[in-house]
Amino acid sequence: MAWIDTVPRRAANPELAELYARVADPATGQLDHILQIHSLHPEGLTAHFELYRAVMRGTPTLRAVEREFIAFAVSHSNRCEY
């Protein structure tokens, strides 16, 4: 598996710390690794998060649980490890 340098929360500058707080899971405060890999390029983190939000909210005919299940099924089919 590849190793990607990231900025941990405790070392984040104020701008990145604010961004981490915005993209963290609101229920758990968990910061997904797939988002944290963008920590060296906050603009990329913002773009990734906005794309994710648009995809997950852009289909009003599907419930959130259905969109999450589709994402899970695709990830499983692609053998994603995250």
N, CA, C and O atoms as a printed pandas DataFrame, in Angstrom:
     atom_number atom_name residue_name chain_id  residue_number  x_coord  y_coord  z_coord
0              1         N          MET        A               1    0.832   -1.165    0.000
1              2        CA          MET        A               1    0.000    0.000    0.000
2              3         C          MET        A               1    0.885    1.239    0.000
3              4         O          MET        A               1    1.929    1.261    0.652
4              5         N          ALA        A               2    0.476    2.248   -0.716
5              6        CA          ALA        A               2    1.236    3.488   -0.808
6              7         C          ALA        A               2    1.151    4.263    0.505
7              8         O          ALA        A               2    0.178    4.135    1.249
8              9         N          TRP        A               3    2.151    5.046    0.775
9             10        CA          TRP        A               3    2.171    5.899    1.952
10            11         C          TRP        A               3    2.049    7.339    1.486
11            12         O          TRP        A               3    2.800    7.785    0.619
12            13         N          ILE        A               4    1.117    8.051    2.056
13            14        CA          ILE        A               4    0.893    9.449    1.690
14            15         C          ILE        A               4    1.047   10.295    2.938
15            16         O          ILE        A               4    0.365   10.060    3.935
16            17         N          ASP        A               5    1.936   11.277    2.897
17            18        CA          ASP        A               5    2.099   12.188    4.029
18            19         C          ASP        A               5    0.828   13.007    4.206
19            20         O          ASP        A               5    0.238   13.484    3.236
20            21         N          THR        A               6    0.423   13.160    5.443
21            22        CA          THR        A               6   -0.735   13.985    5.773
22            23         C          THR        A               6   -0.392   14.868    6.961
23            24         O          THR        A               6    0.589   14.635    7.668
24            25         N          VAL        A               7   -1.203   15.868    7.162
25            26        CA          VAL        A               7   -1.057   16.735    8.325
26            27         C          VAL        A               7   -2.061   16.255    9.371
27            28         O          VAL        A               7   -3.268   16.343    9.150
28            29         N          PRO        A               8   -1.576   15.747   10.512
29            30        CA          PRO        A               8   -2.509   15.316   11.550
30            31         C          PRO        A               8   -3.258   16.512   12.136
31            32         O          PRO        A               8   -2.783   17.645   12.063
32            33         N          ARG        A               9   -4.409   16.258   12.705
33            34        CA          ARG        A               9   -5.218   17.338   13.279
34            35         C          ARG        A               9   -4.417   18.188   14.260
35            36         O          ARG        A               9   -4.512   19.415   14.231
36            37         N          ARG        A              10   -3.644   17.564   15.112
37            38        CA          ARG        A              10   -2.915   18.303   16.155
38            39         C          ARG        A              10   -1.859   19.246   15.566
39            40         O          ARG        A              10   -1.418   20.176   16.242
40            41         N          ALA        A              11   -1.450   19.015   14.309
41            42        CA          ALA        A              11   -0.428   19.855   13.677
42            43         C          ALA        A              11   -1.007   20.799   12.619
43            44         O          ALA        A              11   -0.268   21.530   11.960
44            45         N          ALA        A              12   -2.319   20.776   12.466
45            46        CA          ALA        A              12   -2.951   21.595   11.421
46            47         C          ALA        A              12   -2.893   23.072   11.782
47            48         O          ALA        A              12   -3.110   23.452   12.933
48            49         N          ASN        A              13   -2.595   23.902   10.779
49            50        CA          ASN        A              13   -2.657   25.343   10.994
50            51         C          ASN        A              13   -4.131   25.737   11.141
51            52         O          ASN        A              13   -5.010   24.918   10.872
52            53         N          PRO        A              14   -4.416   26.966   11.559
53            54        CA          PRO        A              14   -5.815   27.344   11.795
54            55         C          PRO        A              14   -6.732   27.154   10.583
55            56         O          PRO        A              14   -7.877   26.730   10.739
56            57         N          GLU        A              15   -6.246   27.460    9.393
57            58        CA          GLU        A              15   -7.062   27.295    8.182
58            59         C          GLU        A              15   -7.409   25.815    7.956
59            60         O          GLU        A              15   -8.562   25.478    7.689
60            61         N          LEU        A              16   -6.411   24.946    8.065
61            62        CA          LEU        A              16   -6.647   23.520    7.850
62            63         C          LEU        A              16   -7.495   22.939    8.982
63            64         O          LEU        A              16   -8.347   22.086    8.734
64            65         N          ALA        A              17   -7.276   23.384   10.209
65            66        CA          ALA        A              17   -8.080   22.899   11.337
66            67         C          ALA        A              17   -9.553   23.238   11.128
67            68         O          ALA        A              17  -10.426   22.419   11.415
68            69         N          GLU        A              18   -9.826   24.424   10.637
69            70        CA          GLU        A              18  -11.212   24.822   10.348
70            71         C          GLU        A              18  -11.798   23.954    9.237
71            72         O          GLU        A              18  -12.955   23.541    9.311
72            73         N          LEU        A              19  -11.010   23.683    8.223
73            74        CA          LEU        A              19  -11.456   22.836    7.123
74            75         C          LEU        A              19  -11.703   21.405    7.608
75            76         O          LEU        A              19  -12.699   20.785    7.235
76            77         N          TYR        A              20  -10.807   20.889    8.429
77            78        CA          TYR        A              20  -11.008   19.554    9.006
78            79         C          TYR        A              20  -12.335   19.507    9.765
79            80         O          TYR        A              20  -13.093   18.546    9.631
80            81         N          ALA        A              21  -12.612   20.520   10.546
81            82        CA          ALA        A              21  -13.856   20.548   11.321
82            83         C          ALA        A              21  -15.065   20.550   10.387
83            84         O          ALA        A              21  -16.089   19.941   10.698
84            85         N          ARG        A              22  -14.955   21.223    9.257
85            86        CA          ARG        A              22  -16.064   21.306    8.299
86            87         C          ARG        A              22  -16.336   19.987    7.600
87            88         O          ARG        A              22  -17.490   19.660    7.324
88            89         N          VAL        A              23  -15.289   19.222    7.308
89            90        CA          VAL        A              23  -15.469   17.988    6.531
90            91         C          VAL        A              23  -15.576   16.740    7.402
91            92         O          VAL        A              23  -15.868   15.658    6.892
92            93         N          ALA        A              24  -15.347   16.871    8.695
93            94        CA          ALA        A              24  -15.444   15.712    9.589
94            95         C          ALA        A              24  -16.902   15.263    9.704
95            96         O          ALA        A              24  -17.827   16.055    9.523
96            97         N          ASP        A              25  -17.081   14.000   10.002
97            98        CA          ASP        A              25  -18.423   13.452   10.201
98            99         C          ASP        A              25  -19.093   14.211   11.346
99           100         O          ASP        A              25  -18.559   14.253   12.454
100          101         N          PRO        A              26  -20.257   14.809   11.089
101          102        CA          PRO        A              26  -20.892   15.605   12.147
102          103         C          PRO        A              26  -21.330   14.777   13.352
103          104         O          PRO        A              26  -21.408   15.298   14.464
104          105         N          ALA        A              27  -21.612   13.515   13.146
105          106        CA          ALA        A              27  -22.084   12.672   14.245
106          107         C          ALA        A              27  -20.942   12.174   15.123
107          108         O          ALA        A              27  -21.100   12.049   16.337
108          109         N          THR        A              28  -19.793   11.890   14.513
109          110        CA          THR        A              28  -18.697   11.264   15.264
110          111         C          THR        A              28  -17.454   12.137   15.383
111          112         O          THR        A              28  -16.605   11.892   16.241
112          113         N          GLY        A              29  -17.341   13.148   14.533
113          114        CA          GLY        A              29  -16.127   13.954   14.500
114          115         C          GLY        A              29  -14.991   13.283   13.763
115          116         O          GLY        A              29  -13.897   13.839   13.669
116          117         N          GLN        A              30  -15.237   12.076   13.232
117          118        CA          GLN        A              30  -14.222   11.292   12.508
118          119         C          GLN        A              30  -13.857   11.998   11.200
119          120         O          GLN        A              30  -14.726   12.494   10.484
120          121         N          LEU        A              31  -12.575   12.032   10.908
121          122        CA          LEU        A              31  -12.073   12.591    9.658
122          123         C          LEU        A              31  -11.661   11.434    8.768
123          124         O          LEU        A              31  -10.721   10.709    9.092
124          125         N          ASP        A              32  -12.348   11.253    7.657
125          126        CA          ASP        A              32  -12.049   10.141    6.756
126          127         C          ASP        A              32  -10.641   10.269    6.191
127          128         O          ASP        A              32  -10.193   11.361    5.842
128          129         N          HIS        A              33   -9.950    9.131    6.106
129          130        CA          HIS        A              33   -8.596    9.119    5.544
130          131         C          HIS        A              33   -8.584    9.628    4.112
131          132         O          HIS        A              33   -7.647   10.313    3.703
132          133         N          ILE        A              34   -9.617    9.300    3.350
133          134        CA          ILE        A              34   -9.657    9.717    1.947
134          135         C          ILE        A              34   -9.706   11.242    1.820
135          136         O          ILE        A              34   -9.270   11.798    0.812
136          137         N          LEU        A              35  -10.231   11.906    2.832
137          138        CA          LEU        A              35  -10.214   13.372    2.826
138          139         C          LEU        A              35   -8.902   13.907    3.381
139          140         O          LEU        A              35   -8.379   14.905    2.885
140          141         N          GLN        A              36   -8.372   13.254    4.402
141          142        CA          GLN        A              36   -7.143   13.730    5.036
142          143         C          GLN        A              36   -5.938   13.655    4.101
143          144         O          GLN        A              36   -4.959   14.373    4.304
144          145         N          ILE        A              37   -5.994   12.798    3.083
145          146        CA          ILE        A              37   -4.844   12.736    2.167
146          147         C          ILE        A              37   -4.652   14.035    1.402
147          148         O          ILE        A              37   -3.592   14.266    0.821
148          149         N          HIS        A              38   -5.669   14.878    1.401
149          150        CA          HIS        A              38   -5.566   16.180    0.730
150          151         C          HIS        A              38   -5.013   17.269    1.651
151          152         O          HIS        A              38   -4.972   18.436    1.264
152          153         N          SER        A              39   -4.596   16.910    2.843
153          154        CA          SER        A              39   -4.215   17.911    3.832
154          155         C          SER        A              39   -3.050   18.800    3.399
155          156         O          SER        A              39   -2.931   19.931    3.869
156          157         N          LEU        A              40   -2.200   18.307    2.519
157          158        CA          LEU        A              40   -1.086   19.133    2.036
158          159         C          LEU        A              40   -1.529   20.115    0.964
159          160         O          LEU        A              40   -0.768   20.994    0.559
160          161         N          HIS        A              41   -2.770   19.958    0.508
161          162        CA          HIS        A              41   -3.341   20.841   -0.525
162          163         C          HIS        A              41   -4.801   21.123   -0.159
163          164         O          HIS        A              41   -5.708   20.494   -0.704
164          165         N          PRO        A              42   -5.033   22.069    0.765
165          166        CA          PRO        A              42   -6.384   22.325    1.245
166          167         C          PRO        A              42   -7.405   22.635    0.148
167          168         O          PRO        A              42   -8.585   22.317    0.298
168          169         N          GLU        A              43   -6.967   23.248   -0.945
169          170        CA          GLU        A              43   -7.895   23.523   -2.037
170          171         C          GLU        A              43   -8.404   22.217   -2.646
171          172         O          GLU        A              43   -9.567   22.120   -3.038
172          173         N          GLY        A              44   -7.526   21.216   -2.722
173          174        CA          GLY        A              44   -7.934   19.901   -3.215
174          175         C          GLY        A              44   -8.907   19.229   -2.254
175          176         O          GLY        A              44   -9.850   18.562   -2.681
176          177         N          LEU        A              45   -8.676   19.406   -0.957
177          178        CA          LEU        A              45   -9.592   18.858    0.048
178          179         C          LEU        A              45  -10.976   19.482   -0.102
179          180         O          LEU        A              45  -11.988   18.781   -0.073
180          181         N          THR        A              46  -11.011   20.788   -0.261
181          182        CA          THR        A              46  -12.291   21.472   -0.441
182          183         C          THR        A              46  -12.998   20.976   -1.696
183          184         O          THR        A              46  -14.196   20.696   -1.660
184          185         N          ALA        A              47  -12.276   20.865   -2.796
185          186        CA          ALA        A              47  -12.875   20.404   -4.055
186          187         C          ALA        A              47  -13.399   18.974   -3.924
187          188         O          ALA        A              47  -14.499   18.672   -4.388
188          189         N          HIS        A              48  -12.622   18.096   -3.296
189          190        CA          HIS        A              48  -13.041   16.700   -3.113
190          191         C          HIS        A              48  -14.319   16.639   -2.278
191          192         O          HIS        A              48  -15.261   15.926   -2.624
192          193         N          PHE        A              49  -14.343   17.387   -1.182
193          194        CA          PHE        A              49  -15.503   17.374   -0.308
194          195         C          PHE        A              49  -16.744   17.926   -1.012
195          196         O          PHE        A              49  -17.834   17.373   -0.870
196          197         N          GLU        A              50  -16.585   18.996   -1.759
197          198        CA          GLU        A              50  -17.727   19.585   -2.474
198          199         C          GLU        A              50  -18.242   18.631   -3.552
199          200         O          GLU        A              50  -19.451   18.533   -3.764
200          201         N          LEU        A              51  -17.339   17.930   -4.231
201          202        CA          LEU        A              51  -17.764   16.930   -5.218
202          203         C          LEU        A              51  -18.547   15.816   -4.535
203          204         O          LEU        A              51  -19.601   15.407   -5.021
204          205         N          TYR        A              52  -18.034   15.327   -3.413
205          206        CA          TYR        A              52  -18.721   14.274   -2.662
206          207         C          TYR        A              52  -20.120   14.739   -2.254
207          208         O          TYR        A              52  -21.096   14.009   -2.429
208          209         N          ARG        A              53  -20.213   15.947   -1.714
209          210        CA          ARG        A              53  -21.530   16.465   -1.297
210          211         C          ARG        A              53  -22.476   16.586   -2.477
211          212         O          ARG        A              53  -23.655   16.251   -2.357
212          213         N          ALA        A              54  -21.986   17.055   -3.612
213          214        CA          ALA        A              54  -22.848   17.192   -4.796
214          215         C          ALA        A              54  -23.346   15.837   -5.273
215          216         O          ALA        A              54  -24.512   15.700   -5.643
216          217         N          VAL        A              55  -22.482   14.845   -5.269
217          218        CA          VAL        A              55  -22.874   13.505   -5.709
218          219         C          VAL        A              55  -23.884   12.901   -4.734
219          220         O          VAL        A              55  -24.885   12.314   -5.145
220          221         N          MET        A              56  -23.607   13.053   -3.439
221          222        CA          MET        A              56  -24.474   12.416   -2.448
222          223         C          MET        A              56  -25.804   13.145   -2.255
223          224         O          MET        A              56  -26.748   12.563   -1.720
224          225         N          ARG        A              57  -25.896   14.385   -2.672
225          226        CA          ARG        A              57  -27.151   15.131   -2.537
226          227         C          ARG        A              57  -27.822   15.405   -3.875
227          228         O          ARG        A              57  -28.938   15.923   -3.917
228          229         N          GLY        A              58  -27.160   15.064   -4.948
229          230        CA          GLY        A              58  -27.630   15.437   -6.278
230          231         C          GLY        A              58  -28.689   14.537   -6.876
231          232         O          GLY        A              58  -29.110   14.750   -8.013
232          233         N          THR        A              59  -29.122   13.545   -6.138
233          234        CA          THR        A              59  -30.129   12.620   -6.649
234          235         C          THR        A              59  -31.305   12.607   -5.672
235          236         O          THR        A              59  -31.391   11.717   -4.826
236          237         N          PRO        A              60  -32.207   13.580   -5.776
237          238        CA          PRO        A              60  -33.279   13.694   -4.785
238          239         C          PRO        A              60  -34.262   12.525   -4.793
239          240         O          PRO        A              60  -35.026   12.355   -3.842
240          241         N          THR        A              61  -34.251   11.725   -5.849
241          242        CA          THR        A              61  -35.165   10.580   -5.893
242          243         C          THR        A              61  -34.657    9.395   -5.087
243          244         O          THR        A              61  -35.386    8.424   -4.882
244          245         N          LEU        A              62  -33.401    9.469   -4.625
245          246        CA          LEU        A              62  -32.831    8.401   -3.791
246          247         C          LEU        A              62  -32.669    8.909   -2.362
247          248         O          LEU        A              62  -32.287   10.058   -2.137
248          249         N          ARG        A              63  -32.963    8.044   -1.411
249          250        CA          ARG        A              63  -32.706    8.386   -0.017
250          251         C          ARG        A              63  -31.199    8.301    0.245
251          252         O          ARG        A              63  -30.471    7.634   -0.490
252          253         N          ALA        A              64  -30.748    8.974    1.285
253          254        CA          ALA        A              64  -29.321    8.979    1.626
254          255         C          ALA        A              64  -28.800    7.561    1.823
255          256         O          ALA        A              64  -27.700    7.237    1.376
256          257         N          VAL        A              65  -29.577    6.720    2.482
257          258        CA          VAL        A              65  -29.138    5.343    2.724
258          259         C          VAL        A              65  -28.958    4.590    1.401
259          260         O          VAL        A              65  -28.061    3.755    1.287
260          261         N          GLU        A              66  -29.787    4.873    0.418
261          262        CA          GLU        A              66  -29.638    4.220   -0.893
262          263         C          GLU        A              66  -28.377    4.703   -1.604
263          264         O          GLU        A              66  -27.671    3.909   -2.225
264          265         N          ARG        A              67  -28.093    6.000   -1.516
265          266        CA          ARG        A              67  -26.863    6.520   -2.138
266          267         C          ARG        A              67  -25.633    5.924   -1.463
267          268         O          ARG        A              67  -24.668    5.562   -2.136
268          269         N          GLU        A              68  -25.664    5.822   -0.145
269          270        CA          GLU        A              68  -24.540    5.226    0.587
270          271         C          GLU        A              68  -24.367    3.757    0.204
271          272         O          GLU        A              68  -23.242    3.279    0.060
272          273         N          PHE        A              69  -25.469    3.050    0.041
273          274        CA          PHE        A              69  -25.378    1.638   -0.341
274          275         C          PHE        A              69  -24.776    1.497   -1.738
275          276         O          PHE        A              69  -23.956    0.609   -1.970
276          277         N          ILE        A              70  -25.172    2.356   -2.656
277          278        CA          ILE        A              70  -24.601    2.323   -4.015
278          279         C          ILE        A              70  -23.095    2.588   -3.944
279          280         O          ILE        A              70  -22.310    1.900   -4.597
280          281         N          ALA        A              71  -22.695    3.586   -3.151
281          282        CA          ALA        A              71  -21.268    3.888   -3.002
282          283         C          ALA        A              71  -20.524    2.693   -2.417
283          284         O          ALA        A              71  -19.424    2.365   -2.859
284          285         N          PHE        A              72  -21.126    2.046   -1.423
285          286        CA          PHE        A              72  -20.514    0.857   -0.825
286          287         C          PHE        A              72  -20.373   -0.254   -1.863
287          288         O          PHE        A              72  -19.315   -0.873   -1.974
288          289         N          ALA        A              73  -21.441   -0.505   -2.623
289          290        CA          ALA        A              73  -21.416   -1.590   -3.613
290          291         C          ALA        A              73  -20.352   -1.350   -4.680
291          292         O          ALA        A              73  -19.654   -2.279   -5.089
292          293         N          VAL        A              74  -20.231   -0.114   -5.125
293          294        CA          VAL        A              74  -19.218    0.227   -6.128
294          295         C          VAL        A              74  -17.818    0.055   -5.550
295          296         O          VAL        A              74  -16.940   -0.511   -6.201
296          297         N          SER        A              75  -17.610    0.546   -4.321
297          298        CA          SER        A              75  -16.302    0.400   -3.680
298          299         C          SER        A              75  -15.944   -1.070   -3.490
299          300         O          SER        A              75  -14.808   -1.478   -3.730
300          301         N          HIS        A              76  -16.922   -1.858   -3.059
301          302        CA          HIS        A              76  -16.685   -3.285   -2.854
302          303         C          HIS        A              76  -16.344   -3.955   -4.191
303          304         O          HIS        A              76  -15.418   -4.763   -4.264
304          305         N          SER        A              77  -17.087   -3.620   -5.235
305          306        CA          SER        A              77  -16.837   -4.187   -6.554
306          307         C          SER        A              77  -15.445   -3.833   -7.070
307          308         O          SER        A              77  -14.798   -4.631   -7.748
308          309         N          ASN        A              78  -14.991   -2.610   -6.736
309          310        CA          ASN        A              78  -13.665   -2.158   -7.161
310          311         C          ASN        A              78  -12.556   -2.588   -6.200
311          312         O          ASN        A              78  -11.388   -2.248   -6.391
312          313         N          ARG        A              79  -12.936   -3.335   -5.169
313          314        CA          ARG        A              79  -12.017   -3.845   -4.150
314          315         C          ARG        A              79  -11.253   -2.731   -3.423
315          316         O          ARG        A              79  -10.068   -2.862   -3.118
316          317         N          CYS        A              80  -11.964   -1.638   -3.156
317          318        CA          CYS        A              80  -11.378   -0.546   -2.389
318          319         C          CYS        A              80  -11.150   -1.005   -0.958
319          320         O          CYS        A              80  -11.977   -1.723   -0.397
320          321         N          GLU        A              81  -10.046   -0.600   -0.369
321          322        CA          GLU        A              81   -9.733   -1.002    0.990
322          323         C          GLU        A              81  -10.077    0.071    2.007
323          324         O          GLU        A              81   -9.803   -0.108    3.194
324          325         N          TYR        A              82  -10.651    1.149    1.592
325          326        CA          TYR        A              82  -10.998    2.219    2.548
326          327         C          TYR        A              82  -12.486    2.325    2.691
327          328         O          TYR        A              82  -12.975    3.164    3.447
